[in-house]
């Protein structure tokens, strides 16, 4: 039986620029992680890391959309409510 635990990562109302900083840093870290993972796979095995290659365009596109949304909120002098959960399930391989 798999059990899923839920953790709150972000939960608050932020100035648009502050929310942008938080989200930019989070997504940039994930992009950097997959770039390093792919580079390591290329150096060690001579092949791309399939998961990293798949995730990088998705993360970059999401970051682009977040930047646009944040820029719109900054221009309108609005705040952003950001809520992010992390779900962890231990499972058999």
C-alpha positions as CSV (number, residue, x, y, z in Angstrom):
1,X,0.0,0.0,0.0
2,X,1.4,3.4,-1.0
3,X,1.0,6.3,1.4
4,X,1.4,9.9,0.2
5,X,2.6,12.6,2.4
6,X,1.9,16.3,1.6
7,X,4.1,19.2,2.5
8,X,3.5,22.9,1.9
9,X,6.4,24.6,0.1
10,X,5.0,28.0,-0.5
11,X,1.9,29.6,1.0
12,X,1.4,33.3,1.0
13,X,0.5,36.6,-0.6
14,X,3.4,38.4,-2.1
15,X,4.2,41.6,-4.0
16,X,4.4,40.6,-7.6
17,X,8.2,41.2,-7.8
18,X,8.8,39.2,-4.6
19,X,6.7,36.3,-5.9
20,X,8.6,36.5,-9.2
21,X,11.9,36.2,-7.3
22,X,10.7,33.2,-5.4
23,X,9.3,31.4,-8.4
24,X,12.2,32.4,-10.7
25,X,14.7,31.0,-8.1
26,X,12.7,27.7,-7.7
27,X,12.4,27.1,-11.4
28,X,15.9,28.2,-12.2
29,X,17.2,25.7,-9.6
30,X,15.3,22.9,-11.3
31,X,16.5,23.9,-14.7
32,X,20.1,24.0,-13.5
33,X,19.6,20.6,-11.8
34,X,18.5,19.0,-15.1
35,X,21.3,20.7,-17.1
36,X,23.9,19.4,-14.7
37,X,22.3,15.9,-14.7
38,X,22.3,15.8,-18.5
39,X,25.9,17.1,-18.6
40,X,27.0,14.4,-16.2
41,X,25.3,11.7,-18.3
42,X,27.0,13.0,-21.4
43,X,30.4,13.1,-19.8
44,X,30.1,9.7,-18.1
45,X,28.2,7.7,-20.6
46,X,28.3,9.7,-23.8
47,X,24.5,10.0,-24.0
48,X,21.8,12.5,-22.9
49,X,19.8,11.9,-19.8
50,X,16.3,11.2,-21.3
51,X,14.4,12.6,-18.3
52,X,16.5,15.8,-18.2
53,X,16.1,16.3,-22.0
54,X,12.3,15.9,-21.6
55,X,12.0,18.2,-18.6
56,X,14.2,21.1,-19.6
57,X,11.9,22.5,-22.4
58,X,8.8,22.0,-20.1
59,X,10.5,23.9,-17.2
60,X,11.8,26.7,-19.5
61,X,8.3,27.2,-21.0
62,X,6.8,27.3,-17.5
63,X,9.3,29.8,-16.4
64,X,8.6,32.0,-19.5
65,X,4.9,31.9,-18.6
66,X,5.5,32.8,-15.0
67,X,7.7,35.7,-16.1
68,X,4.9,37.0,-18.3
69,X,2.3,36.6,-15.5
70,X,4.6,38.3,-13.0
71,X,5.3,41.2,-15.4
72,X,1.6,41.7,-15.9
73,X,1.0,41.8,-12.2
74,X,3.9,44.2,-11.6
75,X,2.6,46.5,-14.3
76,X,-0.9,46.5,-12.7
77,X,0.6,46.9,-9.2
78,X,-1.0,43.7,-8.0
79,X,-0.1,41.1,-5.5
80,X,0.2,37.4,-6.2
81,X,-1.1,34.5,-4.0
82,X,1.2,31.6,-4.4
83,X,0.6,28.1,-3.0
84,X,2.7,25.1,-3.7
85,X,2.5,21.6,-2.3
86,X,5.0,18.8,-2.5
87,X,3.5,15.3,-2.6
88,X,5.8,12.3,-1.7
89,X,4.8,8.7,-2.2
90,X,7.0,5.8,-1.4
91,X,6.4,3.0,-3.8
92,X,7.8,-0.2,-5.0
93,X,10.0,0.0,-8.1
